[in-house]
């Protein structure tokens, strides 16, 4: 029985209904719990299905988008071949939507924006993505591309050139503009394009409208792509808000060769004509390295006489700096070149075509400086009232405004007068980089992108294309003349030396410039930048440079072989003949194909072995077309080198056959008067 607790309140009898309620409580609790569990399951399922829909939304073909960037796969279930991170903001994924092939978002953690990725499948083996991030404020836009998964090529000519691209240090994004890399070795070069290509068969092309800056972080193995207008030479188009837009195309293909072919055919200009056969067959002779600005009539005629005396052919003879009294004149200095008409007639009678050096500068002491001011031919200071004076390597003057039709016509008329009066064959167009523009300036036609000045300058060469020479290029692949790489020092190394030639030529070939002049054999013999006596390039360096140049599209001498000895003359005669009979016919055949395809004449080894990882990194060999492979010696004191033979059947210049390939030939012997080359055996 129950024991009652003592107290002042009397005990009450038990209520049967209360007892029943207490017994029901566990059942009610269980029911409520069950209901909650069901609701939780429904909510969880709703969130799960919503997340699946969101995940599906953020996928477009082989691209996966997240708030901080995106990745691209080479195939379903394959590997990641491209990775881009958003550094200027994270996307608000709730603002994203998908309409067919376009995935768009309207908000980031920094505010409103216009972001989209459009999928385009132009052919079965290629997938492309158009990416655009547009801000509605003046803040910069920056994306970061990882390059750690592959080897990368392209971008720009640089002073220290490697193949593939080798990046060091940390560089905040800086304007991606044409510059004179001989004077400023940390800048981007005179030939550049907003295009990069990887060994994992991906390519990226930055749109022309972007105020584009490039930076990098070697530790993180990352390139920074940035768009901004603040503190930059880029200007928005008239009437346009200074809101930056970063837009680009990323394409993925089956291999590095095929994706590059697609990009070139789709996005690059093509030359419309092939220059004169003679510039590919015979050497060009320049007065620059041998005489510098001390050239005169007597030296020029003696130089021409020695070319003939030593039994060398000549495409044309370049009369370089300086034949006028003042820089900016278009008439010969009567003291240095008396009776120029007679001199030109004698040179023509001896079989020489003569090309003249020219540039975009008019120095203040030239009589044409006043003409330019009176006619408004110069780039002006920001108010537009006065010419913007510039300093260049030959003094101080103004720079012609090639956005002005009047300046273009005046400049061309002077060149055509020289051509008509003296029978001049063509012109060597020097300079043209945006680095020579003043920091603040105005032009007849506004320049949102200063590198369009380079483009306008290259157009001046078009009437003289057969033998014209340029050292700059930006969207200028259709200018059908020689593009010369920047001056080389007379040294062995990768910084504007012999070792830089192949990486530089391969780079500008990938950028679409195929009619290449690899500068002067032996370099320019500049003071304190010469291996050897200082008056001549080192003899061994000169010979190895000569051998390599013989397998380039064109050859150029300035320091002549007869300044050395009989053996060097004989080596030069043999290699100029080899260039004429073996190399030039193949180059001319390929030059004709360039007009349709834009494909390189000088090609990397991976062109015929796109999936060969070893071929991706070879920087001291190259192909001419698909059938001739060249492996020069580029080290002092060496008469042997390692040579990589990609898959195929190859025959060496010595007559050896190599069928078991790919293979590495270790310490392959190459005498001082030889260069190793191999032909494809079908």
Buried (B, 14 or more C-beta within 10 A) or exposed (E): EEEEEEEEEEEEEEEEEEEEEEEEEEEEEEEEEEEEEEEEEEEEEEEEEEEEEEEEBBBBBBBBBBBEBBBBBBEEEEEBBBBBBBBBBBBBBEBBEBEEBEBBBBBBEEEEBBBBBBBEEEEEBBBBBBBBBBBEEEBBBBBBBBBEBBBBBBBBBBBBBBBBBBBEEEBEBBBBBBBBBBBEBEBBBBBBBBBBBBBBBBBBBBBBBBBBBBBBBEEBEBBBBBBBBEEBBBBBEEEEEBBBBBBBBBBBBBBBBBBBBBBBEBBBBBBEBBBBBBBBBBBBBBBBBBBBEEBBBEBBBEBBEBBEEEEBBBBBBBBBBBBBBBBBBBBBBEEBBEEBEEBBEEBBEBEBBBBBBBBBBBBBBBEBBEEBBEEBBBBBBEEEEEBBBBEBEBBEBBBBBBBBEEBBEBBBEBBEEBBEBBBBBBBBBBBBBBBBBBEEBBBBEEBBBBBBBBBBBBBBBBBBBBBBBBBBBBBBBBBBBBBBBBBBBBBBEBBBBBBBBBBBBBBBBBBBBBBBBBBBBBBBBBEEBBBBEEEBBBBBBBBBBBBBBBBBBBBBBBBBBBBBEEEBBEBBBBBBBBBBEBBBEBBBEBBEEBBEEBBBBBBBBBBBBBBBEEBBBBBBBBBBBEBBBBBBBBBEEEEBBEBBBBEBBBBBBEEEEBEEBBBEBEEBEBEBBBBBBBBBEE
